[in-house]
């Protein structure tokens, strides 16, 4: 049995992954370290599509080889992920069961739509300054050029340390680094252990209407105080805080970042989870796919892109990087 991606490449579902779960026991399945590398000032998210007729296994090997020291000089962290179906085609024993990409848009109340713009590979680079991130980004695209083409590029930067471009503190519900592993990483003993499910979205803000609101009304939309970051009590049912309540849906680990120009800007949503279900539940709640009213923040921000990627463990990638050249 085989599946076909948008480029017409066929992936065999036959077990072609050679014994990763036997070779690497759960005790050494560790997440890619860049997921938790906080404090970086420049970011690039590169989404690539596999070339028609390219070999999926060779593409994964090339991406895995990017993690070698020669490509991360200059203090740049690199995190790599794959369309879930692509990864499962080459590593079925190291893939979460039934995990698929963001293949269909989410249509919620009054037709509000979260678009599906799934690609085959994502490479997230983060460093102290954009010059080194830019150089490594060019190197990544060049190294993969024979097998994949750059489809979408997002460059981001922190806004006043911990704010997003609404002016509110972002990530107040993020778990501590000690707790983040449990929230973001597939637990030992499960297929895909040590890996993570990444939801990557580009949200463009409608700045003029938002900034015209008095602060008190902005706080009703978000569900928090703007300066202190404290939750409103009670918080409005349609507030962003209420519609994405991690006490209800489960914790995720976010690495959101600002992006854009004076005329078009917003938030790159970077959410890591141990499973896709809690991410889906948050998106359904925001869009009111099951009925009711949408998250009020969606009146002032719209999703431009949406993709799910599986970010394998370091050991899973290392297995491919060690494979000999064809």
N, C-alpha and C positions, 0 to 999 in steps of 0.2 A: 504494500500500500504506500502511496506517496501523496505529498501535498505540494502545492505550487504557490509561490509568492507573487507579488505584483509584477515583478520583473520577468516572470515566466520560468524561474528556476525551480526545478523539482527537487524535493527533499525526500529521501527514502526514510521510512519509519522503521526499517530493519535495524536491529541492534548493532550499531557500528562503533559504539564507544567501548574501548577495551579496558574493562575491569576497574574503573576508577573507584567504585565503592569498596572493592576488595583491597586495592592498592593503598588507599588512603582511608583509614578508619576515622570514625567521628571525632576522635580526640584531636586530630590535626586539621580538621576542616575549618579554616579560619577565613573571616571576611576580608575583602580587599580593604586595605588600611585607609585609603583615601576617603572612604565613606565617612569616617569619623575624624578626619584631619581638619579641625576648626581653625579659624583665624586667617584664612587665605584671602587676599584682597582682589584677585583677578580670576575670572572663571570663563571657560569656553565649553559649551556643550555642542559636540559635533555629531549629527545624525547622518548616517550613510546608508545607501541602498546597494545591495549586491548587484553586480553587473549580470546581465543576462548570460546564462551559460557558465557562470563562474562556479568553482568548486567550493561548496559551503565549508567543508572541513579545512581546506587550505585558507579560506578567509579567517576562520576562527584561529588557526595557527598563527597567522600574521598578526591578528589583533593581540593574541596572547603574548607574542614576542615583543610587542610594544612596551611591555612591562619590564623589559630588561633595563639595566642601569643606563645603557647608552642613550636611551630615549627620555630619561627623567632627570638628566643633569640640569642644574639651575634651580633646584628646589621645586619642581612641578610635580604635584600628585596626579596620578592617572587612575581613573576608574573606568572599566570597560563592561558593557552589557550587550545583550543580544535579543533580537526578537525571540520570544519564547519558543516558537515553532522551529526557528533555525537552530537554536541551541539544542532542543530536544532531538533534532534530526542527527546530530553528531554525538550527543551525550545523553542518551535516553536514561541511563542509570543515574545521572546526576541532575535530573530535571524535576521540578515539582510537578506532581500529577495534575493533569487537566489545566495547566497554566497556558493561556493564550494571550496574544497581543490585543491592543486596543483596535479591534478590527471593524467595529461598528460605532457610529456616533451615538451619544446618549441624548435622547430627546425627552425633555421634561415638560413642566407646566407651560402653557401658552406657546408651545413650540420652541422654547429656549433650548439651544443645542450645544452640547460639548462635542467638538469635532474629533474625529479619529484620523490621525495623520501618522500611522505606524510606519517605522522604518526598520531596517535590518540590524543595524549596529549603532550603539551610542558610545562615544568616548568623551568623558568629562575630565577636563584638565583644570587644575586650580593651583595658583602660585602667588608669590609675593608681589609680582609686577606683571603688567600685560605684555611687556616685550618678550619675556621668556615664555609666557603662555602662547603668544603669537608664533614664536619660532617653533615650539614643540607642536602646535596645531598644524603648521605647514608640513612638518616632518611626518605627522600621523597621516595626513591626507595623501602625501606622496608615497609613503610606505604601503598604503592599501590601494593605491590607484589602479593596479592591474585587476583587482577583484571587486572594488566598491567605489562608488562615486559619492561625493559630498552632496547631500540633499537639503540639509537645513543646518544653519549655524546660529547659535545664540551666545552672545558675549555679555557677561554680567559682572556686577561689582556691588559690594555692600553699601548701603545707604545709611550714613550716620551710625555706623557700627551695627545696630540691631533693629533698625526701623525698616518697614517697607515703604513704598512710594505713596501710600495713603497717609503716612505720617504716624502710624501706630506701630508699637513694638511687635515684631514678628517672632514667632517661635516660642511664645510664653508657655505653651503646653508641651514643648519638646521634653522628652525624658532626659534625665542626666545621662552622661556617657556610660555610667555603670549600668543603667537600666536600658540604654539604647540597643544593646545587643539582643536582649530578649524581644524588644519590639520590632526590630528591623531585620533580624537574621533568622533564616530557617534553622530550626533546632536540630541538634545531633540525632541521628537515627532516621531522619526523614529524607526522601529524595530531594536533592538539591541542598543538603545541609551545608551550612557555612555561607550560602548565597543569600541574595536579597531580591525582592520584587521592587522595581523602581517605576513610579509614575512620574513622567516628565511632561509638563505642560507649560506653554507660554500664555500668560494672561496679560492682555493689554488693558490699561486703565483708561477710563473716560474722565480725564483729569478736571476739566472745567466744571461739569455738574457736581463732581465730588467736592471740589474745593469751594464751591458756592454754598455748601451746606454749613450751617452753624456747627460748632464742635459738639454740642449736645445731641444734634441729630446724627452726626457721624458716629458718635458713641452708641446710639441706638442701633445703627446698621451693623457695627462690628460686635457690640456686646461687651465692650471693655471701656474703661476710662482711657483717654488718649495719653495723658501724661504719665500716670502711674501704672497703667496696664492691668489694673484690677478688674475682675469680671463684675458686670452689673448684677445686682441682686434685687429683684429677679431679672434675668436676662431675657430680652424679647425672643419669642419663639422663632421668629424669622431672622434673627441676628446670625452673623457668620459664626460666632462662638457656639451658639446653640445648634446650628446645622452641621457643625463638624466636631461635635463634642467627643473627645477621645475617651471619656469615661463611658460613653455609650457605644462607640464603634470599635474601640481598641486603639492602643497607642501606635503611632508611627514615628519615624525619625525624619525631620525635615531639614533640608539644606537650601532653603529658598534664597534667592538673590535678586537684586534689581537689575534692570536692563533698559536700554533704549536711548532715544534722543529727546530733545525738548518737545517735539511734536508727537512722538509715539514712544511710549514707555510703559513699564509695568513690572510684573513679577515673573520670574522663572520659578515655577513650583517644582521642587525636587523632593519627592517623598519616598522614603525607603520603608518597606514593610516585610514582615515574615510571610505574609500571604497577600493575595490580591483582594480577598473578600472585604477586608476592612476599608480598603481604598475605594472599591466599588460602592460600598455602603455610603461613604462620605459624598461621593459624586452624585449618587442617587438622591441623597438628602438635599444637597445644594441645588440641584436642578428640579427637585420635586417630581421626579419621574413617577413616583407612586401616588401622586396627587397632592393637593394642598398648595401652599405658597412657596415660591423659591426663596433661597438665601437672598436677603436684601442686597448683599454685596454684589450679586450678579447684575444688579441694575447699574453698577458703576464699573464693572470689569467684565471682559468677555474672554473666553478661552479661544486662542488662535490655533493651538496645536494640542495633540494628546497622544501619548504612546506609553505602552508598558514594555519594560525590558527586564530580562532576568540577568542579574549581576552575579556570576558564579563565584565560588570561593577561590581564594588564591591558589589552592592546590589543584583545583580543576583546571584553571588556566595554565598552571605550570606544566601539567601533563601535556597539553597541546604545544606549549612553547618548546618542550624538549623533543618533540617529534622531528625526525630528520626531514630535510627538504626533499620534495619529490624529484 
